[in-house]
Amino acid sequence: MGNPVKLAFNGMNNRTRPENVPEGKAQNAVNVQFSNTGEILFPRVGKTLDYAGVTSSLYTNADITLFVEGGSLKQLNADNTATVLRSGLGTSRVYYTSVGGTVYFANELVTGKVKDGVASEWGTARPPRQPDCMAIQSGGLLAGNYGVVITWIGSEESGTGMSTGAIVAEGGGIALTNFPTPPSYVNAVAVYVSSVNGDDLYLYGEFAPNTTALNIGKAINVISLETQFAYPPLPQQKIIKHMGRIYYSRGSQVYYTEPHRYGLQRPNNFFTFDSDVKTIISAPPSLYVNTATQLYKITNLDADTKPSSTDPGDGKPPKLDILQKGGAARGSECADPDGVTYYYMSDRGFMAVKAEGAQSLTYDEVAIPFYEEGTSTVTEVDGLKYLTFMGANGVQNPLANSLYSAAELARGSM
């Protein structure tokens, strides 16, 4: 028998000799491999094992690799050993987002951040109460009513609650006692005092975290309190950076931090959706939120409250549109290397979203199972992009039944 006839082969860098391509198997495809029995295989590039262990919640960027092992957050070192950064994370999935050189992490139990290989709190706890406040005879204050509050200062200044106060006689002062004990990461206590009979609060001074008593007298105060009634972010189910804020989900609500102050959140900084939030995707200027039942698109998030002649969005509240029905697999978001396209797994199969809108990629051709949660990644090899999804707790898609298959066959699409 002579040599096989050479096939006309137009694919670039194909991994299989043309004469070995099974009949009818993607003869003109690019970067395709086949098993001995004809199944298409994904190309595998440089597979290595850096760390052996029962690990989960992997995160990696150009500077750091993080994962969870035995309920602890660990960093992979250059010699493939691991350093414990934070314990007590439990077994629930941890989510990450990176802003500059800081990685923020959270699950339903804890929050935190990692910078230069050091883990710390994400935001600073609020003092649970104010010190006891009493008027005294000396201090040089004008006669009248004064308000006083304290904040704690760690990597971020904390919020605080309602002020306490005292009515001071002419020339008197204020004595603060019984300060609450701050967490160990707090490095200073800030004391704020109002003007006489005023509602404003100005910095009186910063003091050692172990301060237990302090007398307040006459001073020139010009730095106003900006964090009153703010809170640190709470344990979460999803986190993502978007246009100068971090957004995160808890149940059916999506909260957001103050702009460029990622450890602070105001009480009213949240949106409420119809059901449990599964994915959040930042495709500037749009933010996409997929719940258990619907896909939403939010625009005009940070418009000014007053109309502007140069920005037609100013003066309008955030706009929320429902794009389509269908839930999503929690945590299945991933970004395309092009920086403008994002993917996730939904009840309608793979979805792609960009700033301008969303598109189903597989719904008309493949009845993909429904997954409770999962993870996706896009890899690019020799000019081809591969979208890979790994899901958990999948159930059969109701479209994948004999009736649906018969209808599709009748259409001639299968």
Protein Blocks (a to p, Z undefined) as FASTA:
>chain_A
ZZddddddfbghiabdfklpcghiaklbghiacdfkopacdddehiacfbgcddehiacd
fkbccddeehiacdddfkopacdfbghkljbdcddddehjbccdddfkbgcddeehiacd
edjaddfbdcdddddfbeoiacdddddddddddfbccdddddddddddehiacddehiac
ddfklgbdcdddddehiabdcdfbdcdfkbcbdcddddddfbdcfkgoiacddddfbdcd
eehiacddehjbccdddehiakbccfklccddfbdcfbdcdddfbdcdddfkbccddehk
lgcfbdcfklmkgopacddddfbgcdddehiaccdfklpaccdddfklpadddfkbccdf
klmmpccdddfbdcdddddeehiacdddddehiacdfklcfklmmmmmmnopZZ
